[in-house]
Amino acid sequence: MVAGLGAVPRFLEIFARLDRRPPAQTRYEVVSHPEIFDGVRAHKGQVLAVIRHNARVLLSCERVILNLLQHMSGVATNTRRYVDTIQGTHARVLDTRKTVPGLRALEKYAVLCGGGTNHRLDLASGILIKNNHISLGGGLRTALAHALERRQSGQRIQVEVRNLEELDEALEGGAEAILLDNMSAHEVKNAIDRIKQEKHWIPTEASGGIVLENIRDYAETGVDFISVGALTHSARAADISMSIAAE
């Protein structure tokens, strides 16, 4: 899967500043096939784009462009594998905040290119009450009550639970979304059945220990979302190279 190709012109603009020639002499051109763009599947040996520019600039930015294209396309390709594996189910694949520092926006864009769905961009994007918050906040009910009282407009309160007992406590406290953490697929199925007894829809998410080999089992439980940190932190770089020739 291709991701990051649309950013190549911007990289060239930045590196063109290394060239001391007049602007009129540093013009560049990026030509890609009309069928090649971010989010499409490329094949081995396929040309993604042709760049025409000054040799000094191309050699200066070659590694940066390739590093980002390889990484982003690797994330997109990895995401597509997970998305394809659960095709036909109700579930959607989510990314996480387990990203390379400084590259979160690019990696999350790559996840979209692979057919995945973006989760929270940062801590301000939504409120997730995890086990550490519960331990430091006086217990689940107290932490949840404080979050419901002090949240900003539009913020949904999601609570992380690890068993059915914690699930019942979260539902009784008014949780608006549930994260089923480190549960087996069988346990997730039981939790989903319990949540469906509520009078209104409560979004559900499964997370923890979910890999390509078992994600289908989780998807078939009826869970709404499955978050996978491996989309970004374990993506293998795509095999992309740049060959330069003089004109």
PyMOL commands that set and color helices and strands:
alter all, ss='L'
color gray80, all
select helices_A, chain A and resi 5-18+23-25+55-85+104-113+123-125+131-136+140-150+164-172+185-195+215-219+230-233
alter helices_A, ss='H'
color red, helices_A
select strands_A, chain A and resi 29-31+50-52+92-94+127-129+157-161+177-181+204-207+225-227
alter strands_A, ss='S'
color yellow, strands_A
deselect
rebuild
show_as cartoon
